[in-house]
Amino acid sequence: SFSDICYSSCMKTVPARTLPRRLILRSIPASLALMLPFRMAHAKALHTLKPLALPSPNTAIDDGTGAMVRLADYAPTPLVVNFWASWCPPCVHELPALQGLDRAIRQQGMAVALVGVDRKGRDFASGFLADRGIDIPYSLYDPRGKLARELGVRVMPSTFLIGSDGGVRGLIEGPEQWDDPAVTGRVIELLS
């Protein structure tokens, strides 16, 4: 299960049925921190970025219409690929900022792709987004966590920067203030 992916290394002895509850409990401190107003300094934009140089993942996921796609299918469009779930408060909190980032970087020929990992699937996740006014065109679904597993997602949210060649250039684990101008500028710089 996706819960097993997120915390498999640190919770191997915990039964799988208790993992969703533990994930929710682990998300509470992060969601409380998000409620506090803060501004990132330009020098700290994407300060949690882990540079990567990985080939494009091979796993196909649902593109929102039922068709199966790979991230490489979007090449040569550079992508900000965000793994999110409805049960993850920090994920839900950053959705509007990701929509703002998507609008800003589309002018540069780049895009945000949301990858929903809710086990309830595409219909549930698309309704969840619609109820919150999130209309990012690339809303993908990975309810079995196959792509998340291939990329090594360990925490939620996790965001990958995908270059124009489809290769993975970086990872940001945890929430980010995506619509901050410094963050937007840094994303454009990294994906150009």
C-alpha positions as CSV (number, residue, x, y, z in Angstrom):
1,S,0.0,0.0,0.0
2,F,1.1,3.6,-0.3
3,S,1.2,3.9,3.4
4,D,3.8,1.2,3.5
5,I,5.8,3.1,0.9
6,C,5.9,6.4,2.9
7,Y,7.2,5.0,6.2
8,S,8.4,1.5,5.4
9,S,12.0,2.1,6.5
10,C,11.1,3.5,9.9
11,M,8.0,1.6,10.8
12,K,8.6,-2.0,9.5
13,T,7.3,-3.5,12.7
14,V,4.0,-1.6,12.7
15,P,1.0,-3.5,11.2
16,A,-0.1,-2.0,7.9
17,R,-3.7,-1.4,9.1
18,T,-2.3,1.2,11.6
19,L,-0.2,3.1,9.2
20,P,-2.9,5.5,7.8
21,R,-3.6,6.7,11.4
22,R,0.1,7.2,12.1
23,L,0.5,9.1,8.8
24,I,-2.3,11.4,9.8
25,L,-0.8,11.9,13.3
26,R,2.6,12.7,11.7
27,S,1.0,15.2,9.4
28,I,-0.6,17.2,12.3
29,P,2.5,19.1,13.4
30,A,3.3,20.1,9.8
31,S,-0.3,21.3,9.2
32,L,-0.1,23.4,12.4
33,A,3.1,24.9,11.2
34,L,1.5,25.8,7.9
35,M,-1.2,27.8,9.7
36,L,1.5,30.2,11.0
37,P,2.1,33.1,8.7
38,F,5.6,33.2,7.3
39,R,7.5,34.5,4.3
40,M,10.5,32.8,2.8
41,A,13.6,34.8,2.2
42,H,14.8,34.7,-1.4
43,A,18.0,32.9,-0.3
44,K,15.9,30.1,1.2
45,A,13.7,29.4,-1.8
46,L,13.4,25.6,-2.1
47,H,15.9,25.2,0.7
48,T,14.9,21.5,1.1
49,L,15.7,20.7,-2.6
50,K,17.6,17.5,-3.0
51,P,19.3,17.5,-6.4
52,L,18.8,14.3,-8.4
53,A,19.9,13.0,-11.7
54,L,17.6,10.1,-12.5
55,P,16.1,8.8,-15.7
56,S,12.5,9.3,-16.5
57,P,10.4,6.8,-14.5
58,N,8.8,3.9,-16.5
59,T,5.6,3.5,-14.5
60,A,2.4,4.5,-16.2
61,I,-0.4,6.2,-14.3
62,D,-4.0,7.4,-15.0
63,D,-4.0,10.7,-16.8
64,G,-7.5,11.7,-15.4
65,T,-9.4,10.3,-18.4
66,G,-8.6,6.7,-17.8
67,A,-5.7,6.6,-20.3
68,M,-2.3,5.5,-18.9
69,V,0.6,7.9,-19.3
70,R,4.3,8.1,-18.3
71,L,5.9,11.4,-17.1
72,A,8.1,11.2,-20.2
73,D,5.0,11.5,-22.4
74,Y,4.8,15.2,-21.3
75,A,8.3,15.9,-22.6
76,P,9.5,18.4,-23.7
77,T,7.4,20.2,-21.1
78,P,9.3,20.5,-17.8
79,L,7.1,19.5,-14.8
80,V,6.7,20.1,-11.1
81,V,5.2,16.8,-10.1
82,N,3.5,16.9,-6.7
83,F,2.3,13.7,-4.9
84,W,-0.7,14.6,-2.7
85,A,-3.5,12.9,-0.9
86,S,-6.8,14.1,0.6
87,W,-5.9,12.6,4.0
88,C,-2.7,14.7,4.2
89,P,-3.3,18.2,5.7
90,P,-0.1,19.8,4.4
91,C,-0.9,18.4,0.9
92,V,-4.3,19.9,0.9
93,H,-3.0,23.2,2.3
94,E,-0.5,23.7,-0.6
95,L,-2.9,22.9,-3.4
96,P,-4.0,26.5,-4.0
97,A,-0.3,27.6,-4.0
98,L,0.5,24.9,-6.6
99,Q,-2.3,26.2,-8.8
100,G,-0.7,29.6,-8.6
101,L,2.7,28.2,-9.5
102,D,1.1,26.3,-12.4
103,R,-0.4,29.6,-13.8
104,A,3.0,31.4,-13.3
105,I,5.2,28.8,-14.9
106,R,2.9,28.0,-17.9
107,Q,4.0,31.3,-19.3
108,Q,7.5,29.8,-19.4
109,G,6.4,26.5,-21.1
110,M,6.4,24.6,-17.9
111,A,3.6,23.0,-15.8
112,V,2.5,21.5,-12.5
113,A,1.3,17.9,-12.5
114,L,-0.6,16.7,-9.4
115,V,-0.4,13.0,-8.7
116,G,-3.2,11.9,-6.4
117,V,-2.5,8.8,-4.4
118,D,-5.9,8.3,-2.6
119,R,-6.9,4.7,-2.8
120,K,-10.4,5.8,-3.7
121,G,-9.1,6.6,-7.1
122,R,-9.6,9.1,-9.9
123,D,-13.3,10.0,-9.3
124,F,-12.8,10.7,-5.6
125,A,-9.6,12.7,-6.1
126,S,-11.0,14.8,-9.0
127,G,-14.1,15.6,-7.0
128,F,-12.0,16.6,-4.0
129,L,-10.0,19.0,-6.2
130,A,-13.1,20.4,-7.9
131,D,-14.7,21.0,-4.5
132,R,-11.7,23.2,-3.6
133,G,-11.6,25.1,-6.9
134,I,-8.3,23.4,-8.0
135,D,-8.3,23.1,-11.8
136,I,-4.7,22.2,-12.7
137,P,-4.8,20.6,-16.1
138,Y,-2.4,17.8,-15.4
139,S,-4.2,16.0,-12.6
140,L,-2.9,12.4,-12.6
141,Y,-3.8,9.5,-10.4
142,D,-1.6,6.7,-8.8
143,P,-4.0,5.0,-6.3
144,R,-1.8,1.9,-6.0
145,G,1.3,4.0,-5.4
146,K,3.3,2.4,-8.2
147,L,4.9,5.6,-9.5
148,A,5.4,6.8,-5.9
149,R,7.2,3.6,-5.1
150,E,9.4,3.8,-8.2
151,L,10.4,7.4,-7.3
152,G,11.0,6.5,-3.7
153,V,8.4,8.8,-2.1
154,R,8.9,8.6,1.7
155,V,6.8,11.6,2.9
156,M,3.8,13.5,1.9
157,P,3.7,15.8,0.1
158,S,6.7,15.1,-2.1
159,T,7.4,17.1,-5.2
160,F,9.8,16.2,-8.1
161,L,11.2,18.5,-10.7
162,I,11.2,16.8,-14.1
163,G,13.3,18.3,-16.9
164,S,12.4,18.7,-20.5
165,D,14.0,15.3,-21.3
166,G,11.7,13.6,-18.7
167,G,14.6,13.1,-16.3
168,V,14.2,13.7,-12.5
169,R,16.2,16.7,-11.5
170,G,15.2,17.3,-7.9
171,L,13.0,16.4,-4.9
172,I,11.4,18.6,-2.3
173,E,10.0,16.6,0.6
174,G,7.3,18.3,2.7
175,P,5.2,21.4,2.0
176,E,6.5,24.5,0.2
177,Q,5.2,28.0,-0.3
178,W,4.8,27.4,-4.1
179,D,3.3,30.7,-5.0
180,D,6.1,32.7,-3.3
181,P,7.8,34.8,-6.1
182,A,11.2,33.5,-4.9
183,V,10.1,29.9,-5.1
184,T,8.5,30.5,-8.6
185,G,11.8,32.1,-9.8
186,R,13.9,29.2,-8.4
187,V,11.6,26.6,-10.1
188,I,11.9,28.4,-13.4
189,E,15.7,28.7,-13.0
190,L,16.0,24.9,-12.2
191,L,13.8,23.8,-15.0
192,S,15.1,26.1,-17.7
